[in-house]
Amino acid sequence: MNNDNPPNLPEWEIENTHPDLVDALEESLSKIVDPELGLNTIQLGLVRNVQMKEDHAVVTMILTTPFCPYGPSMMESTRKKAEESLGITTKINYGTENWDPTMMEEGLNDDWGLY
């Protein structure tokens, strides 16, 4: 694990295996905004891992709540954007972690009043 990251921020496997793809992927996925919170999937830390397999990519994603009404749409948008950015068939896995504000990008979780 990258010791520079706070413990709840994701570290994608693709950062080690295909670092040249990370910036474009982050930029692409940052266009998917949670309509209720007004923040994107990267800012919220919803994309927990990205793996490159031999013939496809796997994105592990969570939602801010299991019953998020926009969840299915956000997950499919994430799959499509990742597939476009990576240029390879992409699958989505629904992660088992429960989301909390400590998963957000640094500085964004300070406004939630939970600490």
N, C-alpha and C positions, 0 to 999 in steps of 0.2 A: 504494500500500500504506500502511496506517495505521502510522506510525512508532512509535506507542505499543506495538504488539504485538511480542513477540519474533519473529524471522524464521520460525519453523516453525509458529506458530499460524495457523489459517485465517482468511481474511477473506472473508466471503460477499458476493457481488454484491448480494444482497437488502438488505444493510446500507445501501447507497447508493440503491437504487431503491425499496425499500418498508420503510423503517426502522420503521414502525409495526407490522410483523408479526414482527420479530425476537425480542422478549422472549417472546411466546407460543410461538413456534416453539422457542426454546431450552428453555423450560420443558417443552414436550411431548417433545422429543427426549431430555431428560435423564432420562426415565423408562425408557429402553432401556439396560439394564445388561449389560455383558459378564459372563456368569456365571463365567468363569474368573478375571477380574481384580477383579470387584466394583466396577468404576467404570463410569460411563455414557458414552455416545457423545460427549457434549459434553466431559466431563472428559478423555477420551482424545484428543480432537481428530480423531475419525474422520470427522466430517462436514466435508469440505474446502471445499465451496462449495454455495450455494443460489442458483439463478437463477429469476426469474420470466419466463416466456415469455408470448406472447399468450394461449394457451389451456391452458397447463400449467406446472408447476414442474419443475425438474430439481435433484435433490440428488446431488452427487458425494460419494461415501463410499469410504473405504478400510477395511481390517481390520488388526488388529495382526499378523496373519500370513496369507499367502494361503491357507493350509490350515486356517483356523480352523473347527472343527466347528460352531460356532454362527453362522458368517458368513451363510449364506443366510437364516436366521431373523432375525438382527439387521438385515439389509438390508431385508427385507420389513417388519419392524416399523417401521423408520425411514421407509420409504415411506408406510406407513399413517398413522403419527403426523403426518408432515409434511402429508399430504393432508388430514387432519382439521383440523390447525391452520391451514393456509393456505386451506382451502375451495376447492381447485382440484385437478384431476387432477395427480398427481405421479409422476415417473419417477425411477429410481435409475440413476446411472452409477457403475460401479466405477472409482475413480481409479487412476492409474498410479504414484502416490507409494508408496514403502515407508515404513511406519509406524516411528517411533522415539520414545522417551520425551520428546524435546524438543518433540513436538507436543501434549503434555498441558498442561492448565491450569497456570498458574504455581503453584509450590509442590508440585505432585503428583509431579513427576519427580525430586525430590530424594531420595526414598526408594528409588530403584532401584539405587543403588550403582554406577552406570555412569560416573560422572564423577570 
